[in-house]
Amino acid sequence: MSAHSTYDMLRHMADSWGLLVMLLVFVTLALWPFRPGARRRNDEAANLIFKDDHDGE
């Protein structure tokens, strides 16, 4: 296997499977906050900016 054919093979793999892998990673990361059981952590993160260091004093 020559260096040129290795390059062609890797380029073909990146053109076909690389796009699919990047799409799957994007969809997974985009849907991750909406999974069941994430509501409590998302609510805490959303309200974190309203928490003061001196609450209750």
mmCIF file as gemmi writes it, N, C-alpha and C atoms, coordinates in Angstrom:
data_model
loop_
_atom_site.group_PDB
_atom_site.id
_atom_site.type_symbol
_atom_site.label_atom_id
_atom_site.label_alt_id
_atom_site.label_comp_id
_atom_site.label_asym_id
_atom_site.label_entity_id
_atom_site.label_seq_id
_atom_site.pdbx_PDB_ins_code
_atom_site.Cartn_x
_atom_site.Cartn_y
_atom_site.Cartn_z
_atom_site.occupancy
_atom_site.B_iso_or_equiv
_atom_site.pdbx_formal_charge
_atom_site.auth_seq_id
_atom_site.auth_asym_id
_atom_site.pdbx_PDB_model_num
ATOM 1 N N . MET Axp A 1 ? 0.852 -1.178 0 1 0 ? 1 A 1
ATOM 2 C CA . MET Axp A 1 ? 0 0 0 1 0 ? 1 A 1
ATOM 3 C C . MET Axp A 1 ? 0.896 1.239 0 1 0 ? 1 A 1
ATOM 4 N N . SER Axp A 2 ? 0.73 2.037 -1.003 1 0 ? 2 A 1
ATOM 5 C CA . SER Axp A 2 ? 1.575 3.222 -1.117 1 0 ? 2 A 1
ATOM 6 C C . SER Axp A 2 ? 1.005 4.359 -0.279 1 0 ? 2 A 1
ATOM 7 N N . ALA Axp A 3 ? 1.797 5.421 -0.122 1 0 ? 3 A 1
ATOM 8 C CA . ALA Axp A 3 ? 1.353 6.578 0.658 1 0 ? 3 A 1
ATOM 9 C C . ALA Axp A 3 ? 0.182 7.272 -0.012 1 0 ? 3 A 1
ATOM 10 N N . HIS Axp A 4 ? 0.158 7.26 -1.332 1 0 ? 4 A 1
ATOM 11 C CA . HIS Axp A 4 ? -0.939 7.906 -2.054 1 0 ? 4 A 1
ATOM 12 C C . HIS Axp A 4 ? -2.258 7.172 -1.824 1 0 ? 4 A 1
ATOM 13 N N . SER Axp A 5 ? -2.219 5.852 -1.841 1 0 ? 5 A 1
ATOM 14 C CA . SER Axp A 5 ? -3.45 5.096 -1.628 1 0 ? 5 A 1
ATOM 15 C C . SER Axp A 5 ? -3.915 5.196 -0.175 1 0 ? 5 A 1
ATOM 16 N N . THR Axp A 6 ? -2.982 5.314 0.767 1 0 ? 6 A 1
ATOM 17 C CA . THR Axp A 6 ? -3.352 5.513 2.171 1 0 ? 6 A 1
ATOM 18 C C . THR Axp A 6 ? -4.057 6.85 2.336 1 0 ? 6 A 1
ATOM 19 N N . TYR Axp A 7 ? -3.531 7.869 1.698 1 0 ? 7 A 1
ATOM 20 C CA . TYR Axp A 7 ? -4.16 9.186 1.74 1 0 ? 7 A 1
ATOM 21 C C . TYR Axp A 7 ? -5.565 9.139 1.152 1 0 ? 7 A 1
ATOM 22 N N . ASP Axp A 8 ? -5.704 8.481 0.014 1 0 ? 8 A 1
ATOM 23 C CA . ASP Axp A 8 ? -7.011 8.375 -0.631 1 0 ? 8 A 1
ATOM 24 C C . ASP Axp A 8 ? -8.001 7.62 0.25 1 0 ? 8 A 1
ATOM 25 N N . MET Axp A 9 ? -7.541 6.558 0.893 1 0 ? 9 A 1
ATOM 26 C CA . MET Axp A 9 ? -8.414 5.783 1.765 1 0 ? 9 A 1
ATOM 27 C C . MET Axp A 9 ? -8.868 6.628 2.96 1 0 ? 9 A 1
ATOM 28 N N . LEU Axp A 10 ? -7.925 7.328 3.583 1 0 ? 10 A 1
ATOM 29 C CA . LEU Axp A 10 ? -8.271 8.152 4.739 1 0 ? 10 A 1
ATOM 30 C C . LEU Axp A 10 ? -9.177 9.305 4.342 1 0 ? 10 A 1
ATOM 31 N N . ARG Axp A 11 ? -8.95 9.877 3.185 1 0 ? 11 A 1
ATOM 32 C CA . ARG Axp A 11 ? -9.798 10.97 2.706 1 0 ? 11 A 1
ATOM 33 C C . ARG Axp A 11 ? -11.21 10.479 2.427 1 0 ? 11 A 1
ATOM 34 N N . HIS Axp A 12 ? -11.323 9.33 1.812 1 0 ? 12 A 1
ATOM 35 C CA . HIS Axp A 12 ? -12.644 8.758 1.537 1 0 ? 12 A 1
ATOM 36 C C . HIS Axp A 12 ? -13.371 8.45 2.842 1 0 ? 12 A 1
ATOM 37 N N . MET Axp A 13 ? -12.66 7.915 3.821 1 0 ? 13 A 1
ATOM 38 C CA . MET Axp A 13 ? -13.265 7.599 5.111 1 0 ? 13 A 1
ATOM 39 C C . MET Axp A 13 ? -13.729 8.869 5.818 1 0 ? 13 A 1
ATOM 40 N N . ALA Axp A 14 ? -12.936 9.915 5.766 1 0 ? 14 A 1
ATOM 41 C CA . ALA Axp A 14 ? -13.305 11.171 6.402 1 0 ? 14 A 1
ATOM 42 C C . ALA Axp A 14 ? -14.492 11.811 5.694 1 0 ? 14 A 1
ATOM 43 N N . ASP Axp A 15 ? -14.542 11.704 4.388 1 0 ? 15 A 1
ATOM 44 C CA . ASP Axp A 15 ? -15.652 12.275 3.63 1 0 ? 15 A 1
ATOM 45 C C . ASP Axp A 15 ? -16.961 11.561 3.92 1 0 ? 15 A 1
ATOM 46 N N . SER Axp A 16 ? -16.927 10.272 4.136 1 0 ? 16 A 1
ATOM 47 C CA . SER Axp A 16 ? -18.171 9.528 4.316 1 0 ? 16 A 1
ATOM 48 C C . SER Axp A 16 ? -18.485 9.323 5.796 1 0 ? 16 A 1
ATOM 49 N N . TRP Axp A 17 ? -17.634 8.607 6.496 1 0 ? 17 A 1
ATOM 50 C CA . TRP Axp A 17 ? -17.915 8.264 7.895 1 0 ? 17 A 1
ATOM 51 C C . TRP Axp A 17 ? -17.652 9.424 8.834 1 0 ? 17 A 1
ATOM 52 N N . GLY Axp A 18 ? -16.734 10.3 8.502 1 0 ? 18 A 1
ATOM 53 C CA . GLY Axp A 18 ? -16.452 11.451 9.367 1 0 ? 18 A 1
ATOM 54 C C . GLY Axp A 18 ? -17.651 12.361 9.497 1 0 ? 18 A 1
ATOM 55 N N . LEU Axp A 19 ? -18.349 12.588 8.412 1 0 ? 19 A 1
ATOM 56 C CA . LEU Axp A 19 ? -19.548 13.413 8.437 1 0 ? 19 A 1
ATOM 57 C C . LEU Axp A 19 ? -20.623 12.766 9.299 1 0 ? 19 A 1
ATOM 58 N N . LEU Axp A 20 ? -20.786 11.476 9.177 1 0 ? 20 A 1
ATOM 59 C CA . LEU Axp A 20 ? -21.78 10.762 9.977 1 0 ? 20 A 1
ATOM 60 C C . LEU Axp A 20 ? -21.436 10.819 11.463 1 0 ? 20 A 1
ATOM 61 N N . VAL Axp A 21 ? -20.182 10.64 11.799 1 0 ? 21 A 1
ATOM 62 C CA . VAL Axp A 21 ? -19.758 10.695 13.203 1 0 ? 21 A 1
ATOM 63 C C . VAL Axp A 21 ? -19.973 12.095 13.776 1 0 ? 21 A 1
ATOM 64 N N . MET Axp A 22 ? -19.61 13.127 13.015 1 0 ? 22 A 1
ATOM 65 C CA . MET Axp A 22 ? -19.812 14.497 13.503 1 0 ? 22 A 1
ATOM 66 C C . MET Axp A 22 ? -21.297 14.803 13.684 1 0 ? 22 A 1
ATOM 67 N N . LEU Axp A 23 ? -22.149 14.301 12.801 1 0 ? 23 A 1
ATOM 68 C CA . LEU Axp A 23 ? -23.587 14.5 12.925 1 0 ? 23 A 1
ATOM 69 C C . LEU Axp A 23 ? -24.119 13.809 14.18 1 0 ? 23 A 1
ATOM 70 N N . LEU Axp A 24 ? -23.688 12.592 14.425 1 0 ? 24 A 1
ATOM 71 C CA . LEU Axp A 24 ? -24.128 11.872 15.62 1 0 ? 24 A 1
ATOM 72 C C . LEU Axp A 24 ? -23.662 12.557 16.9 1 0 ? 24 A 1
ATOM 73 N N . VAL Axp A 25 ? -22.44 13.063 16.919 1 0 ? 25 A 1
ATOM 74 C CA . VAL Axp A 25 ? -21.947 13.789 18.091 1 0 ? 25 A 1
ATOM 75 C C . VAL Axp A 25 ? -22.754 15.057 18.305 1 0 ? 25 A 1
ATOM 76 N N . PHE Axp A 26 ? -23.045 15.784 17.241 1 0 ? 26 A 1
ATOM 77 C CA . PHE Axp A 26 ? -23.836 17.005 17.355 1 0 ? 26 A 1
ATOM 78 C C . PHE Axp A 26 ? -25.232 16.72 17.903 1 0 ? 26 A 1
ATOM 79 N N . VAL Axp A 27 ? -25.903 15.724 17.347 1 0 ? 27 A 1
ATOM 80 C CA . VAL Axp A 27 ? -27.255 15.399 17.799 1 0 ? 27 A 1
ATOM 81 C C . VAL Axp A 27 ? -27.234 14.948 19.257 1 0 ? 27 A 1
ATOM 82 N N . THR Axp A 28 ? -26.259 14.153 19.64 1 0 ? 28 A 1
ATOM 83 C CA . THR Axp A 28 ? -26.15 13.701 21.029 1 0 ? 28 A 1
ATOM 84 C C . THR Axp A 28 ? -25.959 14.877 21.972 1 0 ? 28 A 1
ATOM 85 N N . LEU Axp A 29 ? -25.05 15.789 21.643 1 0 ? 29 A 1
ATOM 86 C CA . LEU Axp A 29 ? -24.8 16.934 22.517 1 0 ? 29 A 1
ATOM 87 C C . LEU Axp A 29 ? -25.968 17.907 22.532 1 0 ? 29 A 1
ATOM 88 N N . ALA Axp A 30 ? -26.676 18.037 21.425 1 0 ? 30 A 1
ATOM 89 C CA . ALA Axp A 30 ? -27.824 18.944 21.376 1 0 ? 30 A 1
ATOM 90 C C . ALA Axp A 30 ? -28.993 18.402 22.188 1 0 ? 30 A 1
ATOM 91 N N . LEU Axp A 31 ? -29.157 17.095 22.246 1 0 ? 31 A 1
ATOM 92 C CA . LEU Axp A 31 ? -30.276 16.503 22.968 1 0 ? 31 A 1
ATOM 93 C C . LEU Axp A 31 ? -29.945 16.131 24.412 1 0 ? 31 A 1
ATOM 94 N N . TRP Axp A 32 ? -28.691 16.185 24.801 1 0 ? 32 A 1
ATOM 95 C CA . TRP Axp A 32 ? -28.255 15.773 26.134 1 0 ? 32 A 1
ATOM 96 C C . TRP Axp A 32 ? -28.999 16.515 27.261 1 0 ? 32 A 1
ATOM 97 N N . PRO Axp A 33 ? -29.209 17.828 27.198 1 0 ? 33 A 1
ATOM 98 C CA . PRO Axp A 33 ? -29.922 18.509 28.293 1 0 ? 33 A 1
ATOM 99 C C . PRO Axp A 33 ? -31.392 18.115 28.41 1 0 ? 33 A 1
ATOM 100 N N . PHE Axp A 34 ? -31.969 17.512 27.396 1 0 ? 34 A 1
ATOM 101 C CA . PHE Axp A 34 ? -33.378 17.166 27.409 1 0 ? 34 A 1
ATOM 102 C C . PHE Axp A 34 ? -33.648 15.73 27.834 1 0 ? 34 A 1
ATOM 103 N N . ARG Axp A 35 ? -32.62 15.024 28.282 1 0 ? 35 A 1
ATOM 104 C CA . ARG Axp A 35 ? -32.812 13.645 28.694 1 0 ? 35 A 1
ATOM 105 C C . ARG Axp A 35 ? -33.582 13.594 30.016 1 0 ? 35 A 1
ATOM 106 N N . PRO Axp A 36 ? -34.279 12.48 30.269 1 0 ? 36 A 1
ATOM 107 C CA . PRO Axp A 36 ? -34.996 12.359 31.543 1 0 ? 36 A 1
ATOM 108 C C . PRO Axp A 36 ? -34.015 12.389 32.715 1 0 ? 36 A 1
ATOM 109 N N . GLY Axp A 37 ? -34.37 13.043 33.757 1 0 ? 37 A 1
ATOM 110 C CA . GLY Axp A 37 ? -33.511 13.11 34.938 1 0 ? 37 A 1
ATOM 111 C C . GLY Axp A 37 ? -32.575 14.305 34.95 1 0 ? 37 A 1
ATOM 112 N N . ALA Axp A 38 ? -32.566 15.105 33.912 1 0 ? 38 A 1
ATOM 113 C CA . ALA Axp A 38 ? -31.661 16.249 33.857 1 0 ? 38 A 1
ATOM 114 C C . ALA Axp A 38 ? -32.346 17.538 34.298 1 0 ? 38 A 1
ATOM 115 N N . ARG Axp A 39 ? -33.635 17.489 34.588 1 0 ? 39 A 1
ATOM 116 C CA . ARG Axp A 39 ? -34.379 18.698 34.916 1 0 ? 39 A 1
ATOM 117 C C . ARG Axp A 39 ? -33.811 19.4 36.161 1 0 ? 39 A 1
ATOM 118 N N . ARG Axp A 40 ? -33.528 18.649 37.216 1 0 ? 40 A 1
ATOM 119 C CA . ARG Axp A 40 ? -33.031 19.257 38.455 1 0 ? 40 A 1
ATOM 120 C C . ARG Axp A 40 ? -31.711 19.983 38.222 1 0 ? 40 A 1
ATOM 121 N N . ARG Axp A 41 ? -30.781 19.341 37.527 1 0 ? 41 A 1
ATOM 122 C CA . ARG Axp A 41 ? -29.478 19.974 37.273 1 0 ? 41 A 1
ATOM 123 C C . ARG Axp A 41 ? -29.615 21.182 36.356 1 0 ? 41 A 1
ATOM 124 N N . ASN Axp A 42 ? -30.505 21.1 35.377 1 0 ? 42 A 1
ATOM 125 C CA . ASN Axp A 42 ? -30.725 22.236 34.477 1 0 ? 42 A 1
ATOM 126 C C . ASN Axp A 42 ? -31.349 23.408 35.223 1 0 ? 42 A 1
ATOM 127 N N . ASP Axp A 43 ? -32.31 23.136 36.117 1 0 ? 43 A 1
ATOM 128 C CA . ASP Axp A 43 ? -32.926 24.203 36.91 1 0 ? 43 A 1
ATOM 129 C C . ASP Axp A 43 ? -31.899 24.864 37.833 1 0 ? 43 A 1
ATOM 130 N N . GLU Axp A 44 ? -31.052 24.057 38.453 1 0 ? 44 A 1
ATOM 131 C CA . GLU Axp A 44 ? -30.002 24.61 39.319 1 0 ? 44 A 1
ATOM 132 C C . GLU Axp A 44 ? -29.054 25.498 38.514 1 0 ? 44 A 1
ATOM 133 N N . ALA Axp A 45 ? -28.664 25.066 37.341 1 0 ? 45 A 1
ATOM 134 C CA . ALA Axp A 45 ? -27.754 25.851 36.509 1 0 ? 45 A 1
ATOM 135 C C . ALA Axp A 45 ? -28.417 27.135 36.046 1 0 ? 45 A 1
ATOM 136 N N . ALA Axp A 46 ? -29.717 27.072 35.729 1 0 ? 46 A 1
ATOM 137 C CA . ALA Axp A 46 ? -30.422 28.255 35.252 1 0 ? 46 A 1
ATOM 138 C C . ALA Axp A 46 ? -30.578 29.307 36.348 1 0 ? 46 A 1
ATOM 139 N N . ASN Axp A 47 ? -30.716 28.867 37.588 1 0 ? 47 A 1
ATOM 140 C CA . ASN Axp A 47 ? -30.94 29.798 38.697 1 0 ? 47 A 1
ATOM 141 C C . ASN Axp A 47 ? -29.664 30.154 39.443 1 0 ? 47 A 1
ATOM 142 N N . LEU Axp A 48 ? -28.543 29.637 39.013 1 0 ? 48 A 1
ATOM 143 C CA . LEU Axp A 48 ? -27.277 29.875 39.696 1 0 ? 48 A 1
ATOM 144 C C . LEU Axp A 48 ? -26.895 31.35 39.692 1 0 ? 48 A 1
ATOM 145 N N . ILE Axp A 49 ? -27.213 32.087 38.656 1 0 ? 49 A 1
ATOM 146 C CA . ILE Axp A 49 ? -26.835 33.493 38.595 1 0 ? 49 A 1
ATOM 147 C C . ILE Axp A 49 ? -27.604 34.349 39.591 1 0 ? 49 A 1
ATOM 148 N N . PHE Axp A 50 ? -28.73 33.843 40.099 1 0 ? 50 A 1
ATOM 149 C CA . PHE Axp A 50 ? -29.527 34.589 41.061 1 0 ? 50 A 1
ATOM 150 C C . PHE Axp A 50 ? -29.114 34.311 42.497 1 0 ? 50 A 1
ATOM 151 N N . LYS Axp A 51 ? -28.281 33.311 42.709 1 0 ? 51 A 1
ATOM 152 C CA . LYS Axp A 51 ? -27.838 32.958 44.053 1 0 ? 51 A 1
ATOM 153 C C . LYS Axp A 51 ? -26.759 33.947 44.483 1 0 ? 51 A 1
ATOM 154 N N . ASP Axp A 52 ? -26.961 34.507 45.642 1 0 ? 52 A 1
ATOM 155 C CA . ASP Axp A 52 ? -26.009 35.487 46.194 1 0 ? 52 A 1
ATOM 156 C C . ASP Axp A 52 ? -25.148 34.812 47.222 1 0 ? 52 A 1
ATOM 157 N N . ASP Axp A 53 ? -23.922 35.268 47.372 1 0 ? 53 A 1
ATOM 158 C CA . ASP Axp A 53 ? -23.024 34.7 48.367 1 0 ? 53 A 1
ATOM 159 C C . ASP Axp A 53 ? -23.512 34.966 49.787 1 0 ? 53 A 1
ATOM 160 N N . HIS Axp A 54 ? -24.324 35.989 49.978 1 0 ? 54 A 1
ATOM 161 C CA . HIS Axp A 54 ? -24.765 36.398 51.316 1 0 ? 54 A 1
ATOM 162 C C . HIS Axp A 54 ? -26.25 36.093 51.527 1 0 ? 54 A 1
ATOM 163 N N . ASP Axp A 55 ? -26.767 35.053 50.913 1 0 ? 55 A 1
ATOM 164 C CA . ASP Axp A 55 ? -28.174 34.689 51.111 1 0 ? 55 A 1
ATOM 165 C C . ASP Axp A 55 ? -28.42 34.361 52.573 1 0 ? 55 A 1
ATOM 166 N N . GLY Axp A 56 ? -29.474 34.914 53.131 1 0 ? 56 A 1
ATOM 167 C CA . GLY Axp A 56 ? -29.866 34.603 54.512 1 0 ? 56 A 1
ATOM 168 C C . GLY Axp A 56 ? -29.155 35.431 55.563 1 0 ? 56 A 1
ATOM 169 N N . GLU Axp A 57 ? -28.328 36.363 55.192 1 0 ? 57 A 1
ATOM 170 C CA . GLU Axp A 57 ? -27.625 37.176 56.199 1 0 ? 57 A 1
ATOM 171 C C . GLU Axp A 57 ? -28.303 38.509 56.374 1 0 ? 57 A 1
